[in-house]
């Protein structure tokens, strides 16, 4: 929990820098339309973005300066489109392509700045000799703000990632969202917890970073439906108010045939499915950021692979015996606020 607040505060730099970018652009557009100068602080911001100390930036607001800013924005948009298309061709996953683009945004902006400078120099070369070429601080204020916005965005995504869709499991006709569904919902669906009462107090174990919560056997009509881990939202909560953070079941359970992960029936899967297919395809998932691990008898799919300081990380595991028969399936969610 101690990492959640600092991560959240740092990530606020992304919307703050974006809001500043919008403010500068609107001020720029209004000033050009009314044939006035932008506020002096915008000139100062643009001047601070000098790449060479000998370069002179003119504190002028006019249509030419605004056109240069718009040409950079257009170039940046085109660069992102090309990047996404390239990534999509490689991965065949649009979400993954967009994620990689966001994660690489700082590099994309740097490339766009360089290309814009080259194109501007070419245009300057073909200008008439009696025309004076200028670099406007108002234009540089827009470009500079894109630079800082992309820097904070890339760093934030590298540190905390982006939110992924939670993994759902289905127990008969009951849909459960790992990391979101509370124990009270299961009680409403007629489930009970073996040797536990809904009002039992569950205390969070802060000293264990890999603690998924209190392990409870899930029951209905005196039949076992596997084991669930319940984590309190606060330092301690009643069991009925805790969140489901982990679930596992073995094929030995009589109800194994009634369990699905993301609407995929576990009893229909074999070890060949895990060996021959990408794990995300086995469970019909389309995550943007994931990592697959395959061993002779164990397989795991981790979704949202960055440190889970701000967004939950999800994991599906499938284990098999030495004779290649299913041994155990599990799915879990981790978040720093539960630790």
C-alpha positions in Angstrom: 0.0 0.0 0.0 3.0 2.3 0.7 3.8 2.3 -3.0 0.3 3.1 -4.3 0.1 6.8 -3.3 3.6 7.7 -4.6 2.9 5.9 -7.9 -0.5 7.7 -8.2 1.1 11.1 -7.5 3.8 10.5 -10.1 1.4 9.4 -12.7 -0.5 12.7 -12.2 2.3 14.3 -14.1 0.8 12.8 -17.3 -2.7 14.5 -17.1 -1.1 17.7 -15.8 1.3 17.9 -18.7 -1.5 17.1 -21.1 -3.7 19.8 -19.7 -0.9 22.3 -20.0 -0.4 21.2 -23.6 -4.1 21.8 -24.3 -4.0 25.2 -22.6 -0.9 26.4 -24.6 -2.5 25.2 -27.9 -5.8 26.9 -27.2 -4.1 30.1 -26.1 -2.0 29.9 -29.3 -5.0 29.4 -31.6 -7.0 32.2 -29.9 -4.1 34.6 -30.2 -3.6 33.9 -33.9 -7.3 34.3 -34.6 -7.5 37.6 -32.8 -4.1 38.7 -34.1 -2.6 39.1 -30.6 0.4 37.8 -28.8 0.3 34.7 -26.7 1.0 35.2 -22.9 4.6 35.9 -22.1 4.9 32.7 -20.1 4.3 30.7 -23.3 7.2 32.5 -25.0 9.4 31.7 -21.9 8.4 28.1 -22.0 9.3 27.9 -25.7 12.6 29.6 -25.2 13.5 27.0 -22.5 13.3 24.3 -25.1 16.3 25.4 -27.0 18.4 22.5 -28.4 21.4 24.7 -29.1 22.4 27.8 -27.2 23.2 29.7 -30.4 19.7 29.2 -31.8 17.5 32.3 -31.7 13.8 31.8 -31.1 11.6 34.7 -32.0 8.9 35.7 -29.6 6.3 36.2 -32.3 2.7 34.9 -32.7 1.4 34.7 -36.2 -0.2 32.2 -38.6 3.1 30.9 -39.8 4.1 29.9 -36.3 0.8 28.3 -35.7 1.1 26.4 -39.0 4.5 25.1 -38.0 3.0 23.8 -34.7 0.2 22.1 -36.6 2.6 20.5 -39.1 4.5 19.0 -36.1 1.2 17.6 -34.6 0.3 16.1 -38.0 3.7 14.5 -38.3 3.4 13.1 -34.8 0.0 11.6 -35.6 1.3 10.0 -38.7 4.4 8.7 -36.9 2.1 7.0 -34.3 -0.1 5.5 -37.0 2.9 4.0 -38.8 4.2 2.7 -35.4 0.9 1.1 -34.5 0.5 -0.5 -38.0 4.0 -1.9 -37.8 3.4 -3.4 -34.3 0.1 -4.8 -35.4 1.6 -6.6 -38.4 4.1 -8.2 -36.0 1.7 -9.2 -33.2 -1.7 -9.4 -34.9 -3.0 -7.8 -31.6 -4.3 -4.3 -31.9 -4.3 -3.7 -28.1 -0.7 -4.9 -27.8 0.2 -2.6 -30.8 -1.4 0.4 -29.1 0.2 -0.5 -25.8 3.7 -0.7 -27.4 3.0 2.7 -29.1 2.1 4.3 -25.8 5.1 2.7 -24.1 7.4 4.0 -26.8 5.8 7.5 -27.1 8.9 9.4 -25.9 10.9 7.8 -28.7 8.1 8.5 -31.2 8.1 12.2 -30.2 11.9 12.4 -30.4 11.8 10.9 -34.0 9.0 13.3 -34.9 11.0 16.3 -33.6 14.0 15.3 -35.7 11.9 14.7 -38.8 10.1 18.0 -38.3 13.5 19.8 -38.1 14.7 18.1 -41.2 11.6 18.9 -43.2 11.7 22.5 -41.9 15.3 22.8 -43.1 14.4 21.5 -46.5 11.6 24.0 -46.8 14.0 26.7 -45.7 16.4 25.7 -48.5 13.7 26.1 -51.1 12.4 29.4 -49.8 13.0 32.6 -51.7 16.2 34.4 -50.8 14.3 37.6 -49.7 12.3 35.6 -47.1 13.5 35.4 -43.6 13.2 32.0 -41.9 12.3 32.1 -38.3 12.0 29.7 -35.4 9.2 30.7 -33.2 9.2 30.3 -29.4 5.4 29.9 -29.6 5.8 26.9 -31.9 8.5 25.5 -29.7 6.3 25.8 -26.6 3.9 23.4 -28.3 6.6 21.0 -29.4 8.4 21.2 -26.0 5.2 20.4 -24.2 4.7 17.3 -26.4 8.3 16.3 -25.4 7.6 16.6 -21.7 4.1 14.9 -22.0 5.6 12.0 -23.8 8.5 11.7 -21.3 6.1 11.5 -18.3 3.8 9.1 -20.2 6.5 6.7 -21.2 8.1 6.7 -17.7 4.7 6.2 -16.1 3.8 3.3 -18.3 7.2 1.8 -17.8 6.8 2.0 -14.0 3.2 1.0 -13.5 1.9 -0.2 -16.8 -1.7 0.2 -18.0 -4.9 -1.4 -16.7 -5.8 -4.8 -18.2 -9.2 -6.5 -18.3 -9.7 -8.7 -15.2 -10.0 -12.4 -15.6 -13.4 -13.9 -15.2 -14.2 -17.4 -14.0 -17.5 -19.2 -14.2 -18.6 -21.7 -11.5 -21.8 -23.3 -13.0 -23.9 -20.2 -13.8 -22.0 -17.8 -11.4 -19.6 -15.3 -13.0 -16.7 -14.2 -10.8 -14.3 -11.4 -11.5 -10.9 -12.1 -9.9 -9.7 -9.1 -8.0 -13.2 -7.4 -7.9 -15.9 -9.8 -6.8 -16.6 -9.9 -3.0 -17.4 -12.9 -0.9 -20.9 -11.5 -0.2 -21.8 -12.1 -3.9 -21.0 -15.8 -3.6 -23.2 -16.0 -0.5 -26.0 -14.4 -2.5 -25.6 -17.2 -5.1 -26.0 -19.9 -2.5 -22.4 -20.7 -1.8 -20.9 -21.2 1.6 -17.4 -21.4 3.1 -16.4 -24.6 4.8 -15.6 -24.1 8.5 -16.0 -20.3 8.1 -18.8 -17.9 8.9 -19.5 -14.8 6.8 -18.8 -12.5 9.8 -15.4 -14.0 10.6 -12.7 -11.4 10.8 -9.9 -11.7 8.2 -6.7 -9.8 9.0 -4.3 -8.7 6.3 -0.8 -10.1 6.6 1.4 -7.1 5.6 4.6 -8.9 6.0 4.0 -11.3 3.1 4.2 -9.7 -0.3 3.0 -13.0 -2.0 0.0 -13.5 0.3 -3.2 -13.9 -1.6 -5.4 -13.8 1.4 -7.3 -16.3 3.6 -7.8 -19.7 2.0 -11.3 -21.0 2.2 -13.0 -24.0 0.6 -16.0 -23.1 -1.5 -19.1 -25.2 -1.0 -22.6 -25.5 -2.3 -25.1 -28.3 -1.5 -22.3 -30.0 0.4 -20.2 -30.2 -2.7 -16.7 -28.6 -3.0 -16.0 -26.1 -5.8 -12.4 -25.6 -5.2 -10.5 -23.2 -3.0 -10.6 -19.4 -2.9 -8.4 -16.8 -1.3 -10.1 -13.7 0.2 -8.3 -10.5 0.9 -9.6 -7.7 3.2 -9.8 -4.2 1.6 -8.7 -2.6 4.9 -6.3 -4.0 7.5 -9.1 -6.3 8.6 -12.6 -7.0 7.3 -15.4 -9.5 7.7 -15.1 -12.4 5.4 -18.2 -11.5 3.5 -16.7 -8.1 2.7 -13.3 -9.4 1.4 -12.3 -9.6 -2.3 -11.6 -12.8 -4.2 -8.0 -12.6 -5.2 -7.1 -16.2 -6.0 -8.9 -19.4 -7.0 -7.7 -23.0 -7.6 -9.2 -26.3 -8.3 -8.0 -29.9 -9.1 -9.5 -32.4 -11.5 -10.1 -34.6 -8.5 -13.0 -32.3 -7.6 -16.4 -33.7 -8.6 -17.4 -30.3 -9.8 -14.4 -29.8 -12.0 -16.4 -30.2 -15.2 -18.5 -27.1 -14.1 -15.6 -24.7 -13.9 -14.6 -22.3 -16.7 -11.8 -19.8 -17.0 -13.0 -16.9 -19.3 -15.8 -19.2 -20.5 -13.3 -22.0 -21.5 -14.2 -25.3 -19.8 -11.2 -26.6 -18.0 -12.2 -30.2 -18.4 -12.0 -29.8 -22.2 -8.3 -28.8 -22.1 -5.3 -31.1 -22.5 -1.6 -30.5 -22.2 -1.3 -30.4 -26.0 -3.4 -27.3 -26.0 -0.9 -25.5 -23.8 2.1 -26.9 -25.7 0.9 -26.1 -29.2 -1.0 -22.8 -28.7 -0.2 -19.4 -27.2 -1.6 -19.4 -23.6 -3.7 -16.3 -24.3 -5.4 -18.2 -27.2 -6.1 -21.2 -25.0 -8.2 -19.0 -22.8 -9.4 -16.7 -25.5 -7.8 -13.6 -24.0 -6.4 -10.6 -25.8 -4.2 -8.7 -23.3 -2.0 -5.8 -24.3 0.9 -6.6 -22.0 1.5 -10.2 -21.1 4.2 -12.8 -20.6 3.9 -16.6 -21.2 6.0 -19.2 -19.4 6.0 -22.8 -20.6 7.7 -25.7 -18.9 7.3 -29.4 -19.5 4.5 -29.8 -16.9 3.6 -26.3 -15.9 2.3 -23.2 -17.8 1.6 -19.7 -16.7 0.2 -16.6 -18.3 0.9 -13.3 -16.6 -1.2 -10.2 -17.7 0.0 -6.7 -16.8 3.7 -7.6 -16.3 4.8 -4.3 -14.8 5.0 -3.9 -11.1 1.4 -3.8 -9.8 1.7 -0.5 -7.9 -1.3 1.1 -9.6 -3.0 -1.6 -11.7 -3.6 -5.2 -10.7 -1.6 -8.0 -12.3 -3.3 -11.2 -13.2 -2.0 -14.8 -13.6 -3.4 -18.1 -14.9 -1.5 -21.3 -14.1 -2.0 -24.8 -15.3 0.0 -27.7 -13.8 0.1 -31.3 -15.1 1.5 -34.6 -13.7 4.4 -36.4 -15.1 2.1 -38.6 -17.1 0.6 -35.4 -18.7 -2.7 -35.4 -16.8 -4.2 -32.2 -15.4 -3.1 -31.6 -11.8 -4.3 -28.1 -10.9 -5.6 -24.9 -12.4 -5.4 -21.6 -10.7 -6.1 -17.9 -11.4 -5.1 -14.9 -9.2 -4.8 -11.2 -9.0 -2.1 -9.1 -7.2 -2.2 -5.5 -6.3 -0.1 -3.5 -3.9 -3.1 -2.2 -2.0 -3.8 -5.8 -0.9 -0.3 -6.2 0.5 
